[in-house]
Amino acid sequence: MALTIFILILVLSVVIAILSKRGAIGSSMDDVMTASGSFGAFLIFFVSVGEIYSIGTMIGTPGAIFANGATYGSWFVCYILLAYVIGYFLNPCIWRMGQLAKAISIGDVIGWRYNSKGMQVLVAFVAIGFLTPWIQNQYAGMAILFEYLNIGVSFFTAVIISSLLAFIYIAIAGIRAPAWVSVLKDFLLILSIVIVGIAAAVNMDGGVEGIFRTVAETKPEMLVVPTEPITKNVTFLMSTILFQMLGFYMLPISFQALLTSKNEHNLRRNAIFMPLYMIMFPFLIVAAYYAVATIPDLPNKDFALLAVAVQTLPDWVIGVIAGGGALTAILVMSISALCVGGLFSKNILGVIKPDMKEKSMTNWTRVATAAFLIFGMLTALYFPSLMANVITLAYGGLTQTFIAVIFGFIWKRATKWGVGAGIIAGVATLAWVNMMEVLPYGINAGFWALLTNLIVAIIVSLITKPDETAVKHYEAYKLAKPTRIN
């Protein structure tokens, strides 16, 4: 039964992807990458959250809580909720500049603001480099999913099927397909997590109160954030929350999702309602602590949610969880691969060959998308283990565009040399701190990198001459009026 449900979910996703092609404007780069900015509030909501809540939400979050307790639970909840506040103010600005730049990627927006093809290339390389562990994490999450649930699908088969489906979505309708499939994926993701959380509470004497009472009696340290040593707990936790809050919308996939919107009003309204999606987190936390209380000897911390599901739920529900989990990974794979394809064809190859025709660029996007998925698939098959700190690593690199973006909105004097040097210095600092394997004062490595980025960007901008066209672009952005919905 579980296998049948799993297959039906994947088949349904393909049907939705095919239907999403209806209403498409064409097969231009703009249409493939951003649906020509045609998404209303409904689709914007789902395409935005579709890439935020990946398989790491289902597996990594309860696994981290199972292993580390309240520290990781606080981290996951706090940085996302605070990021929505940043998004309320930041996202309309990104959309407005994207319209002026006729952008389809983060590379286009930054390149246009600073009138620099070199910045396009730099941003594209940084984005592609740090999206690689992001997509690898999806495959690694699936390895855990199918290893534990054992529904009759091997990890090898799941990897092949998932990679093919991720490419099929993009080949059929560009970003439209994963946007519409995200509706199904999010429904299944939330349903699965809520069911597991409720099952955990129902199967525990005393319900939710009984779960936490048992943990308090047996492992009380799991319910608090340790204050000693402060540099390894509180300081790291707070600096990570703050850093990832700032970098949340610097992920190239998040940036691209914003550019699909019809107007900035939808983005502002979504920032208000998106915290409601966090309704799943109390259920994740309950399930994780149920595992702490009743299954403390799990061989792998990332089995936490799945172990609770197998212990408490019937076979057909396991099929729903397997299908929802796989679809969650596939959606993030497809959007990430599409983003990489667009960055490569438009912001790297398009700079090298400025006379490239639109059709050729679209074809190269599909080729690069397929190549990235194949690379991720091969990496997953040979190195299937989940990267312990992949979120921190990816955020550390991708957030280095934050200074370039913010200065683009608020500082006319910022130059391409300044923000470019800042990004390079930030990435170099991130690499250096990670190689040291010691965090100065316990502060997140990405935060140190961003601070270095900021200082270098300011100093170099002050000693270099602003580009006249870049200044005009800044002034054009300042004169652009926010869209209003009557």
Secondary structure, DSSP 8 states (H G I E B T S, - for coil): -HHHHHHHHHHHHHHHHHHTTTT---SSHHHHHHGGG-B-HHHHHHHHHHTTS-HIIIIIHHHHHHHHTHHHHHHHHHHHHHHHHHHHHHHHHHHHHHHHHT-SSHHHHHHHHTT-HHHHHHHHHHHHHHHHHHHHHHHHHHHHHHHHH-SS--HHHHHHHHHHHHHHHHHHHTTHHHHHHHHHHHHHHHHHHHHHHHHHHHTSTTHHHHHHHHHHHH-GGGGS---SSGGGTHHHHHHHHHHHHHHGGGSHHHHHHHTTBS-HHHHHHHHHHGGGGGGHHHHHHHHHHHHHHH-TT-SSGGGHHHHHHHHHS-HHHHHHHHHHHHHHHHHHHHHHHHHHHHIIIIIIIHHHSTT--HHHHHHHHHHHHHHHHHHHHHHHHHS-S--TTHHHHHHHHHGGGHHHHHHHHH-TT--HHHHHHHHHHHHHHHHHHHHHT--GGG--HHHHHHHHHHHHHHHHHHHS---HHHHHHHHHHHH-------
